[in-house]
Amino acid sequence: MVDIRTHVDVLLDAVRRDGVVDLDKLTKEVGEDKKKINNWLKQLESVLHVDYSINLLKKPSVKDKELERKYVPSIRVDVKGEKIESYKITVDGVPSEVSILDVKGDVMRTYNVDLPRIGDGTHALLDNVVKELAVKASIKVEEIADPKKAAGVKERFREQAKARILEEMPVTEEQSKMLAGIVLHRVYGLGDLEMILGDDMIEEICVNSSGLPIVVYQRKHGWLKSNIILPEEKDIFDYASQIGRRVGKDITNLNPLMDARLISGDRVVASMFPISSQGNTITIRKFARDPWTVVDFMSPEYNTISPQIASFLWLCIQYELSVLVAGGTASGKTSMLNSLCAFIPPGQRVVSIEDTREIQLPSHLHLNWIQLTTREPNPDGLGGVTMLDLILSSLRMRPDRIIVGEIRDRNEAEVLFEAMHTGHSVYSTMHADTCQHVRRRVTEPPIQIPEAELEALQVIMTQYRDRLHGIRRTFEVAEVVPGTRERRLELKYLYRWRVKTDTFDRIDKSSRVANDLNLYTGLSAKEIEEDLKEKESVLQWLLDNSINKMNDIGRVMNMYYTEHDELITAVEGGKELGE
């Protein structure tokens, strides 16, 4: 825990201890000059009263007032329990320790954010700094709407806050940075929620009503209740309104629902009472700053996919075969799709199409990557851009690879499968529990495209989420075998997860993928197996060397395609690159 206490707090403690204190005595006890003390007392009018007597023989004295702090950002509950895990985060210069606690009798574990504790006197002065900067700070709409400009605005504001704090408050350089970050969160951000937003392990933040703990979804531990509570419904409404203003949207009694996408990529859904009967709500789905990678998924900690399955999918993506990732809600479909896209060879033109921005590619693919996102219509029903609009437009952009966030209706499916038929490599997701379920969803109402269209897709994989044990697994991988006059299209299962042993089994060897690779690249069955083993060894080497960041994996993939022999030599020798 970080405690920020200054001479202002010493002053306040002395007055509260004695009730009435002689100003000269107070100046001596605090250890500051009278001019500075008088300046602080002016700013502490809500806390202290200075009595300047008309009797010249009576010295000025300071009396205690009941503290009436206008700003109560949130209630921070002190929670005691068994510590499961802890880690440190720093957001805009504000440090904090996060602890995952198991509290006896609670059905949900606690996400405990240990925020800096500021003395009452220091807090009162800080309120004045906030009020002053909120009036003086000039922020233009275009600066907030542009991600690059917004980052500059935040940094400029924080420097102004830091300079003002150093002028007005007896703090160290380190403390001024912390307090400037807190001022930034209050004026420019969402108060204490900014600390949760700054935790890369958090995927979802849910404010379900005032007086209730904010609930979060953490990557490793799932749903947790936090130790932070917003005390008033007005606080929730104010935060929702602030979010809306940034993106040109309103939430009012007339429009009690708001769906907004922030420039950071985070998606916000807010609702007002009585639409949400328990009270005002805010749900923030965070755009992953540190995305899941295939190495994360292969690690013993998560065991979501095996290196053998990952090497097969790498082979498919390298040679431009289309892949569909299916699964239930929160099964990790998009995260898996995103991790597999790191296998795309360099020099390819990629177009990604999404409702909410989630896809992140390694930096070496950014030069020729077009990111498209849908747009909701305005209150008059104008200006909307649908997924179908973007898919149709993408086909005119000469893409080598098309990534679509999710297939949901017939029109999108028809255009997407037509893109596959015309030679585009397509990767997408769909809500379906099994490969067979994908087949039924695509060929039966409401999507209902001809089964022959499905033949353009080479590989289907499904993700499974076990909510009871909090695990995600690649459930099965199948290839689509085209039909003939005598028989219908078939699904040939290649890999499947075994529940009892929590292992991944290879069920069969590929025929469709092997035949396509033989036809278009000349690779024999033996060469394909050798290629798979080589790719598996590279993936295992990445795992052994803890190379699990998206851009680091991207650099290795780039090297695989451009400096193949050098990389394989390092892998076979068990060396790190550059040794």
CORBEL-V384390 format. One record per pair of residues at least 4 apart in sequence whose C-alpha atoms are under 7 Angstrom apart, sorted by the first residue. I is the first residue (numbers start at 1). GAP is how many residues later the second one is. If there is no record, write none. Layout:
BEGIN
i:gap
I:GAP
I:GAP
END
This chain:
BEGIN
i:gap
1:113
1:114
1:115
2:114
2:115
3:113
3:114
3:115
4:113
4:114
4:115
4:171
5:4
5:113
5:114
5:117
6:4
6:116
6:164
6:165
7:4
7:23
7:163
8:4
8:113
8:114
9:4
9:110
9:111
9:112
9:113
10:4
10:20
11:4
11:15
11:19
12:4
12:109
13:4
14:4
15:4
15:5
15:6
15:47
15:48
15:49
16:48
19:44
19:45
20:41
20:42
20:43
20:44
21:4
21:5
21:40
21:41
21:42
22:4
22:37
22:38
22:39
22:40
23:4
23:37
23:38
23:39
24:4
25:4
26:4
27:4
27:5
27:6
27:7
27:10
32:4
32:5
33:4
34:4
35:4
36:4
37:4
38:4
39:4
40:4
41:4
43:82
44:4
44:80
44:81
45:4
46:21
46:22
47:17
47:18
47:19
47:20
47:21
48:14
48:15
48:16
48:17
49:13
49:14
49:15
49:16
50:11
50:12
50:13
51:9
51:10
51:11
52:8
52:9
53:5
53:7
73:118
73:119
74:118
74:154
74:155
74:156
74:157
75:153
75:154
75:155
75:156
76:151
76:152
76:153
77:150
77:151
78:149
79:148
80:23
81:20
81:21
81:22
81:23
82:19
82:20
82:21
83:16
83:17
83:18
83:19
84:16
84:17
84:18
85:14
85:15
86:11
86:12
86:13
86:14
87:10
87:11
87:12
88:8
88:9
88:10
89:6
89:7
89:8
89:110
90:4
90:5
90:6
91:4
91:104
91:107
92:89
93:84
93:85
93:88
94:84
94:87
94:88
96:17
96:18
96:19
96:20
97:16
97:17
98:13
98:14
98:15
98:16
99:12
99:13
99:14
100:9
100:10
100:11
100:12
101:8
101:9
101:10
102:7
102:8
103:6
108:116
108:117
109:115
109:116
110:114
110:115
110:116
111:113
111:114
111:115
111:116
112:114
112:115
113:114
118:4
118:5
119:4
120:4
121:4
122:4
123:4
124:4
125:4
126:4
127:4
128:4
129:4
130:4
130:53
130:57
131:4
132:4
133:4
134:53
139:4
140:4
141:4
142:4
143:6
143:7
144:5
144:6
144:102
145:101
145:118
146:4
147:4
147:116
148:4
149:4
150:4
151:4
152:4
153:4
154:4
155:4
156:4
157:4
158:4
158:22
158:23
158:26
159:4
160:4
161:4
161:19
161:22
162:4
162:14
162:15
162:18
163:4
164:4
165:4
165:11
166:4
166:5
166:10
171:4
171:5
172:4
173:4
174:4
175:4
176:4
177:4
178:4
179:4
180:4
181:4
182:4
183:4
184:4
184:5
185:4
185:5
185:6
185:9
186:4
186:5
189:5
190:4
190:49
193:4
194:4
195:4
200:89
200:90
201:17
201:18
202:14
202:15
202:16
202:17
203:14
203:15
203:16
203:82
203:83
204:12
204:13
204:80
204:81
204:82
205:10
205:11
205:12
205:78
205:79
205:80
206:8
206:9
206:10
206:76
206:77
206:78
207:7
207:8
207:74
207:75
207:76
208:4
208:6
208:73
208:74
209:69
209:70
209:71
209:72
210:19
210:20
210:21
210:22
210:23
211:18
211:19
211:20
212:17
213:12
213:13
213:14
213:15
213:16
214:11
214:12
214:14
214:15
215:9
215:10
215:11
216:7
216:8
216:9
216:10
217:5
217:6
217:7
218:4
218:5
222:248
230:5
233:4
233:46
233:47
234:4
235:4
236:4
236:44
236:45
237:4
237:43
238:4
239:4
240:4
240:30
240:42
241:4
241:9
241:10
242:4
244:4
244:5
244:6
244:16
245:4
245:5
247:15
251:4
251:5
251:6
251:7
252:4
256:15
256:16
256:19
257:13
257:14
257:15
258:11
258:12
258:13
259:9
259:10
259:11
260:7
260:8
260:9
261:4
261:5
261:6
261:7
262:4
262:5
265:22
265:92
266:18
266:19
266:20
266:21
267:17
267:18
267:19
267:89
268:14
268:15
268:16
268:17
269:13
269:14
269:15
270:11
270:12
270:13
271:4
271:5
271:9
271:10
271:11
272:4
272:7
272:8
272:9
273:4
273:6
273:7
274:5
276:4
287:71
292:4
292:43
292:47
293:4
293:46
293:255
293:256
293:257
294:4
294:45
294:46
295:4
295:247
295:248
295:253
296:252
297:5
297:6
297:7
297:8
298:4
298:5
298:6
298:7
298:8
298:9
299:4
299:244
304:168
304:169
304:170
305:4
305:5
305:168
305:169
306:4
306:198
307:4
307:229
307:232
307:233
308:4
308:228
309:4
310:4
311:4
311:221
311:224
311:225
312:4
312:220
313:4
314:4
314:29
315:4
316:4
316:5
317:4
317:26
317:27
318:25
318:26
318:27
320:105
321:104
321:137
322:103
322:104
322:105
322:135
322:136
322:137
323:103
323:104
323:105
323:134
323:135
323:136
323:137
324:103
324:104
324:105
324:135
324:136
324:137
325:8
325:12
325:103
325:104
325:105
325:135
325:136
325:137
326:7
326:103
326:104
326:105
326:106
326:107
326:135
326:136
326:137
327:4
327:6
327:103
327:104
327:105
327:106
327:135
327:136
327:137
328:103
328:104
328:105
328:136
331:132
331:133
331:134
331:141
332:4
332:131
333:4
333:96
333:130
334:4
334:95
335:4
336:4
337:4
338:21
338:22
341:20
342:19
342:20
342:212
343:214
345:213
345:216
346:19
346:212
348:20
348:52
349:19
349:20
349:50
349:51
349:52
350:18
350:19
350:20
350:49
350:50
350:51
350:52
351:18
351:19
351:20
351:43
351:48
351:50
351:51
351:52
352:18
352:19
352:20
352:50
352:51
352:52
353:18
353:19
353:20
353:37
353:50
353:51
353:52
354:18
354:19
354:20
354:50
354:51
355:18
355:19
356:17
357:16
361:4
361:5
362:188
362:189
362:192
363:188
364:190
365:4
372:18
374:11
374:12
374:13
375:9
375:10
375:11
376:8
376:9
377:4
377:5
377:6
377:7
378:4
378:5
385:4
386:4
387:4
388:4
388:23
388:24
389:4
390:4
391:4
393:4
395:4
400:24
400:25
401:23
401:24
401:25
402:23
402:24
402:25
403:23
403:24
403:25
404:23
404:24
405:23
405:24
406:22
406:23
406:24
407:5
407:6
407:21
407:22
407:23
408:4
409:4
409:38
410:4
410:36
410:37
410:38
410:39
411:4
412:4
413:4
414:4
414:35
415:4
416:4
417:4
417:36
417:39
418:4
419:4
419:5
420:4
420:5
420:6
420:36
421:35
432:5
432:6
433:4
433:29
434:4
434:28
435:4
435:25
435:26
435:27
435:43
436:4
437:4
438:4
439:4
440:4
441:6
442:5
442:6
442:7
443:4
443:5
443:6
443:7
443:8
444:4
449:4
455:25
455:27
457:23
458:21
458:22
458:55
459:19
459:20
459:21
460:17
460:18
460:19
461:15
461:16
461:17
462:12
462:13
462:14
462:15
463:10
463:11
463:12
464:8
464:9
464:10
464:11
465:6
465:7
465:8
466:4
466:5
466:6
467:4
474:23
475:21
475:22
476:19
476:20
476:21
477:16
477:17
477:18
477:19
478:13
478:14
478:15
478:16
479:12
479:13
479:14
479:33
480:10
480:11
480:12
481:8
481:9
481:10
481:11
481:31
482:7
482:8
483:4
483:5
483:6
483:7
484:4
493:14
493:15
494:12
494:13
494:14
494:15
494:16
495:9
495:10
495:11
495:12
496:8
496:9
496:10
497:5
497:6
497:7
497:8
498:4
498:5
498:6
510:4
511:4
512:4
513:4
514:4
514:11
515:4
516:4
517:4
517:5
517:6
518:4
518:5
518:6
523:4
523:5
524:4
525:4
526:4
527:4
528:4
529:4
530:4
531:4
532:4
533:4
534:4
535:4
536:4
537:4
538:4
538:33
539:4
540:4
541:4
541:30
542:4
542:5
543:4
547:5
547:6
548:4
548:5
549:4
550:4
551:4
552:4
553:4
554:4
555:4
556:4
557:4
558:4
559:4
559:5
559:8
560:4
560:7
563:4
564:4
565:4
566:4
567:4
568:4
569:4
570:4
570:5
570:6
570:7
571:4
575:4
END
